Amino acid sequence: MAALQAVGGFLGLLGLGLMVFKIWLFVDAVVRRADAFVAAGKQTKNLWMILLGIAGIWNVISRSPIDPINLAGTVAAIVYFVDVRPAVREVSGGPPRPPRSDW
């Protein structure tokens, strides 16, 4: 019984973390310039706001991270975070980064 409670607690924390992640990415998409998405060769800003908004709202409604709709929203959020966000930041001139040392 304790193992089930531990798994339930872990899934609850994972669901909460994913909800924060999706909402943060939605806000990130909102503040980006719409033309930067097109210039980066990605889908439109509106599409990403819809996908991430639905993902965040569904995560609030159903906190289970293994719900099929939550899994689809998590995949969309990861694609935005790994592929779209860096490309849009590069095109729109994101915040300056510290110089890298390749020593």
HELIX and SHEET records of a PDB file:
HELIX    1   1 ALA A    2  VAL A   31  1                                  30    
HELIX    2   2 ALA A   34  ALA A   39  1                                   6    
HELIX    3   3 LYS A   45  ILE A   61  1                                  17    
HELIX    4   4 PRO A   68  VAL A   79  1                                  12    
HELIX    5   5 TYR A   80  VAL A   84  3                                   5    
HELIX    6   6 ARG A   85  SER A   92  1                                   8    
END                                                                             
